[in-house]
């Protein structure tokens, strides 16, 4: 019997560990040495496997895998990944296990947004906004870009052209492209709406504390 790969947001503690070590893992491991075992344990599917193996560099392969893992659901996918990682990269696996537990909040993490003045919500995002907010968008950021109208072929081309750039660099680039294409419709409110959508769907991790800090920089200084 074929077991389907699950999707959705990880358990809070697992998500926190993976997000906190996202950049570290991207620079320390090569997903090509993990895909066969992860595939056999139904952590990734054939499409994921093909995407990972199609990438030219270790960093690109690992970034694809990490984004897949962040969307692998609250089941056992994360634990299976750590088990497989232990065989090939024991130090990296140990680092994941040592990460502090994540504390869940009962209230929506973006409740502060309702208190922002309308003039800020309706503003077109600036390059500075794009740069600051890029650091708040984690694994699954391609889902954000898709909702903003950025095509996957554009993302793949950018990844190919800049293999050593990090996720925040790509996110900044595409947010600026979105602003250039949408003009007055590329507002703070539209972007926050998309971030809420992917966060609630569990398709992308969003650090709302960083989003809040970024947007409150636009408040008039008293």
Backbone torsions as a table, in degrees:
resi	resn	phi	psi	omega
1	UNK	NA	131.9	-179.2
2	UNK	-85.1	124.6	178.6
3	UNK	-90.3	121.1	-179.8
4	UNK	-69.1	145.5	175.3
5	UNK	-72.2	131.6	179.4
6	UNK	-81.6	157.9	178.9
7	UNK	-134.3	162.2	179.0
8	UNK	122.4	-175.4	-175.4
9	UNK	-73.5	142.7	175.4
10	UNK	-70.1	166.9	169.5
11	UNK	-59.8	146.9	-175.9
12	UNK	-52.1	-44.2	-179.3
13	UNK	-65.8	-40.6	179.3
14	UNK	-66.9	-42.8	179.4
15	UNK	-62.2	-42.6	-179.6
16	UNK	-61.1	-44.5	180.0
17	UNK	-61.9	-43.4	-177.6
18	UNK	-70.3	-42.4	178.4
19	UNK	-63.3	-44.0	-177.6
20	UNK	-64.0	-26.3	-177.8
21	UNK	-110.4	15.9	-175.6
22	UNK	-56.9	-53.5	-178.0
23	UNK	-68.1	-38.7	179.6
24	UNK	-60.6	-49.1	-178.4
25	UNK	-64.4	-38.1	-179.9
26	UNK	-60.5	-27.7	-179.0
27	UNK	-98.5	-10.5	-172.4
28	UNK	-110.8	-23.1	-175.5
29	UNK	-123.4	165.9	175.4
30	UNK	-125.6	115.8	-174.8
31	UNK	-61.6	-20.0	-177.6
32	UNK	-63.1	-23.2	179.5
33	UNK	-86.8	-0.3	-177.3
34	UNK	-116.6	-21.1	-169.4
35	UNK	-62.0	-39.1	-176.8
36	UNK	-61.3	-47.3	-179.2
37	UNK	-69.3	-40.5	179.1
38	UNK	-64.9	-35.5	177.7
39	UNK	-66.9	-43.4	-178.5
40	UNK	-66.9	-22.9	179.5
41	UNK	-99.6	10.9	175.8
42	UNK	63.6	25.1	174.7
43	UNK	-78.4	-37.5	175.1
44	UNK	-123.3	157.6	178.1
45	UNK	-105.8	-177.5	-175.8
46	UNK	-61.8	-37.0	179.9
47	UNK	-66.5	-43.0	176.7
48	UNK	-60.9	-45.0	-178.4
49	UNK	-59.3	-43.5	-179.4
50	UNK	-65.8	-42.3	179.2
51	UNK	-61.6	-44.2	-178.9
52	UNK	-63.5	-48.2	-175.3
53	UNK	-72.5	-15.3	179.8
54	UNK	-79.7	-13.7	-177.4
55	UNK	-78.3	148.3	-172.4
56	UNK	-84.5	-26.0	-175.1
57	UNK	-121.6	160.0	179.3
58	UNK	-60.4	-41.6	-178.9
59	UNK	-62.4	-45.0	179.8
60	UNK	-62.7	-43.6	-179.7
61	UNK	-61.9	-42.4	-177.1
62	UNK	-70.3	-37.5	178.5
63	UNK	-62.5	-40.1	177.2
64	UNK	-63.1	-45.4	-179.9
65	UNK	-61.5	-44.4	-178.9
66	UNK	-61.8	-40.7	178.1
67	UNK	-65.6	-36.6	176.3
68	UNK	-64.4	-44.2	-178.6
69	UNK	-63.3	-38.0	179.5
70	UNK	-67.1	-12.4	178.8
71	UNK	-116.4	25.7	-173.0
72	UNK	-99.6	10.0	172.1
73	UNK	85.6	170.3	-175.4
74	UNK	-86.5	12.0	-178.9
75	UNK	-81.8	-135.1	-174.2
76	UNK	-100.3	5.4	-176.6
77	UNK	-58.1	-44.6	-178.2
78	UNK	-63.3	-45.6	-179.7
79	UNK	-63.1	-37.3	177.4
80	UNK	-65.9	-39.1	177.1
81	UNK	-60.4	-45.0	-179.9
82	UNK	-62.9	-38.7	178.3
83	UNK	-62.6	-46.0	179.3
84	UNK	-65.7	-41.6	179.6
85	UNK	-60.9	-36.5	-178.9
86	UNK	-59.0	-34.7	-178.3
87	UNK	-69.7	-38.2	-174.8
88	UNK	-99.1	-35.4	-175.8
89	UNK	-136.8	73.1	-175.3
90	UNK	-59.5	-35.4	179.7
91	UNK	-65.4	-41.7	178.9
92	UNK	-65.4	-40.3	179.2
93	UNK	-63.9	-40.7	179.6
94	UNK	-64.0	-36.9	179.0
95	UNK	-64.1	-38.5	177.0
96	UNK	-64.6	-40.1	-178.2
97	UNK	-68.4	-27.1	-177.1
98	UNK	-83.2	-11.9	-176.3
99	UNK	-62.2	138.6	-177.9
100	UNK	-63.4	145.6	178.7
101	UNK	-62.7	151.5	-179.5
102	UNK	-88.9	136.3	178.5
103	UNK	-97.9	120.4	-180.0
104	UNK	-75.3	146.5	174.7
105	UNK	-109.4	144.5	-176.2
106	UNK	-83.2	-29.9	-179.4
107	UNK	-94.3	150.6	176.4
108	UNK	-54.7	136.3	-175.5
109	UNK	-73.9	-5.0	-179.7
110	UNK	-113.5	19.9	179.7
111	UNK	-62.2	-26.5	178.0
112	UNK	-62.7	-24.8	-174.1
113	UNK	-62.6	-33.5	-177.8
114	UNK	-62.1	-23.1	-177.3
115	UNK	-86.0	-8.7	179.7
116	UNK	-69.8	144.5	178.2
117	UNK	-62.1	148.0	-179.3
118	UNK	-59.8	-33.4	-178.4
119	UNK	-64.8	-27.7	176.3
120	UNK	-79.1	-42.8	-179.4
121	UNK	-61.2	-35.4	-175.8
122	UNK	-90.3	0.0	178.9
123	UNK	-72.4	145.3	170.5
124	UNK	-71.5	136.0	-177.8
125	UNK	-64.8	146.4	177.9
126	UNK	-98.9	170.2	175.6
127	UNK	-62.2	-35.3	177.9
128	UNK	-64.8	-41.2	176.2
129	UNK	-59.8	-46.6	-178.3
130	UNK	-58.6	-43.9	-179.5
131	UNK	-64.6	-44.6	-178.0
132	UNK	-69.3	-43.2	-176.9
133	UNK	-71.3	-26.0	-179.8
134	UNK	-57.5	-31.7	-179.5
135	UNK	-74.9	-9.8	-179.4
136	UNK	-96.7	-9.2	-176.7
137	UNK	-104.0	120.7	-174.6
138	UNK	-105.9	-141.0	-178.3
139	UNK	-57.3	138.8	-176.7
140	UNK	91.5	13.3	-176.6
141	UNK	-61.0	-22.4	178.3
142	UNK	-64.1	-28.8	176.8
143	UNK	-64.5	-37.6	177.1
144	UNK	-61.8	-47.5	-177.3
145	UNK	-64.0	-37.6	178.8
146	UNK	-61.4	-41.0	179.6
147	UNK	-70.2	-22.0	177.5
148	UNK	-90.7	0.7	176.4
149	UNK	92.5	10.8	177.0
150	UNK	-84.1	124.6	-176.9
151	UNK	-77.4	149.3	-179.0
152	UNK	-61.6	-34.1	179.9
153	UNK	-63.5	-33.7	176.9
154	UNK	-66.9	-41.0	179.2
155	UNK	-63.8	-45.8	-178.9
156	UNK	-61.9	-39.2	-179.9
157	UNK	-65.8	-40.9	179.6
158	UNK	-66.1	-40.4	177.3
159	UNK	-62.4	-39.4	179.6
160	UNK	-67.9	-41.0	-177.4
161	UNK	-72.1	-26.2	-176.1
162	UNK	-132.1	69.5	-174.3
163	UNK	-64.9	-19.6	-177.3
164	UNK	-100.0	-0.1	179.3
165	UNK	-76.7	156.8	179.5
166	UNK	-98.1	169.7	-179.4
167	UNK	-54.3	-41.3	-178.7
168	UNK	-62.1	-35.3	178.2
169	UNK	-64.2	-44.6	179.9
170	UNK	-66.6	-42.2	-179.2
171	UNK	-61.6	-44.3	178.3
172	UNK	-58.9	-47.6	-179.8
173	UNK	-56.8	-45.9	-175.8
174	UNK	-76.1	-29.9	174.8
175	UNK	-65.7	-38.5	178.0
176	UNK	-68.0	-40.0	176.7
177	UNK	-62.0	-40.7	177.8
178	UNK	-60.4	-44.0	179.3
179	UNK	-62.8	-41.9	-178.9
180	UNK	-64.4	-33.4	-177.6
181	UNK	-83.3	-37.5	-173.5
182	UNK	-94.1	-13.9	178.7
183	UNK	53.8	-118.7	-173.1
184	UNK	-69.7	-14.0	179.4
185	UNK	-86.5	-9.0	179.6
186	UNK	-84.5	66.2	-174.5
187	UNK	-93.7	164.0	174.2
188	UNK	-57.6	-43.2	-177.5
189	UNK	-62.2	-40.6	178.7
190	UNK	-64.4	-43.7	-179.2
191	UNK	-64.6	-44.3	179.8
192	UNK	-63.8	-37.1	177.4
193	UNK	-60.4	-42.3	178.4
194	UNK	-66.7	-41.8	179.0
195	UNK	-63.0	-39.2	176.1
196	UNK	-62.1	-42.7	-176.9
197	UNK	-61.4	-48.0	-177.9
198	UNK	-72.1	-32.1	179.0
199	UNK	-66.5	-45.7	-179.2
200	UNK	-69.2	-30.5	178.6
201	UNK	-80.1	-14.8	-178.7
202	UNK	75.9	20.5	-178.0
203	UNK	-95.2	-10.5	178.8
204	UNK	-153.6	142.4	176.6
205	UNK	-87.9	137.0	-179.1
206	UNK	-130.4	126.3	175.1
207	UNK	-91.0	96.5	-173.9
208	UNK	-68.6	-25.3	175.6
209	UNK	-63.1	-39.6	178.6
210	UNK	-72.4	-36.2	177.0
211	UNK	-63.4	-45.0	179.3
212	UNK	-59.0	-47.4	-179.8
213	UNK	-61.2	-41.7	-179.1
214	UNK	-63.3	-46.0	-175.8
215	UNK	-75.8	-31.0	-180.0
216	UNK	-72.5	-12.0	173.2
217	UNK	-66.4	-19.0	179.9
218	UNK	-86.2	-5.1	178.0
219	UNK	-71.4	144.9	177.2
220	UNK	-59.3	136.2	178.5
221	UNK	-76.6	128.4	-179.4
222	UNK	-83.9	NA	NA
